[in-house]
Amino acid sequence: MFDKRLQQLKDKIKKEKLDAVFISSVSNIEYLTGYSNFSKDEREAYVFISENFGYIVTDGRYSEAIKKQVPHFTLFERGHKRSIEHLFKKHKKAIKKLGIEEDNLTVSEHKTIKRHFKNLKHFKVGYLRSIKTSDEIKKIKNACRIGDLAFDYIIKRIKVGVSEKQIAEQLENFIKGNAAIISFPPIVAFGKNSSIPHHQTGNKRLTINDKLILLDFGAKINGYCSDMTRTVFFGKPDGRQKKMYDTVLQAQEEAVDFIAKQQALLINFAVKNGKQIKAKDVDKVARAYIISKGFPTISHSLGHGVGLKVHEHPSLSPKSKDFLTEGMVFSIEPGIYIPNFGGVRIEDLFVLEKNGLRQITTSPKNIIQL
């Protein structure tokens, strides 16, 4: 598996006419090495790779584990007497153009690299992760299964007086109790707070007037994430709230139907016209439907890839240049947000397969009244 991933990376290095690449993001290092114990908050490792060498750079805390678990890379152990610059000096003459993850490096790291390699080019590694193997899809489905169980668990515990933070904590505890961790801090928004797409879960307590309840959360198990949003009602929704909900749900279905129709066309005519499904076109369909019903446009992208990270390639957004391809796992999450009134978002994960789009989050989407 890792030999194939490394070969794909080397093919991309060659295609972009680079001599080597320097990889700094933890998720890409995990994808290429299979080692998942590096901290997401501290810079504990790098990968430095070319056609002729492949190093994993870390310190003595991880050396023993790397030697055992990552035999397909050469370990370079840095410490007080030996820094990564020793490795740069060793290969400096052979590397005329180096690929780096510009959106991941610190200014200090960039300055250090620039001292040794003058010709730097931004190199996107994340796209390699966008096409999932059957094993990866299985892991994501397992994370989705835990997320679905968490939703069924938590809606039974929503009652007057409970706070957003308490619901978020109960979600996290349930997910941990099922041998997983949260893939991101849960978003729990009561009433008017639901109009903020990424509301910071707070101390607000639920009242009988807070009819809208938005729950956005995910699980992570065996390195892979899930992501799901549901909006439920505390009591019977009024006419405006119901219209919002129905519109969001239909916008999601419009996007799903569009992908299905486009894929059917590709199966029949791809050899003749070479067309692909543009991610931005999917976003456009859902966005246009919501606007047609008199609501404001979606204030975020329609969706995003999910895998080792909860947000990765591809992006389903108005400016996206990505194409949707068999094997991709991504969210479709339209939303309507009205300040000082409330918001509705419905989010599911889908995998694009040869025979169509398959939803892998299974929690109900009919209007739920608590």
ABEGO torsion letter per residue (X at the ends): XAAAAAAAAAAAAAAAGBABBBBABAAAAAAAAGBAABBAABBABBBBBBAABBBBBBBAAAAAAAAAABAABBBBBBBAABBAAAAAAAAAAABABBBBBAAABBAAAAAAAAAABABBBBBBAAAAAABBBAAAAAAAAAAAAAAAAAAAAAAAABBBGBBAAAAAAAAAAAAAAAGBBBABBBBBBBEAAAABABBBBBABBBBAABABBBBBBBBBBGGBBBBBBBBBBBEBBBAAAAAAAAAAAAAAAAAAAAAAAAAAAAAAAAAAAGBBBBAAAAAAAAAAAAAAAGBBBBABBABBBBBABABBOBBBBAABABBBBBGBBBBBBBBBBBBGAEBBBBBBBBBBBAAEBBBABABBABBBBX
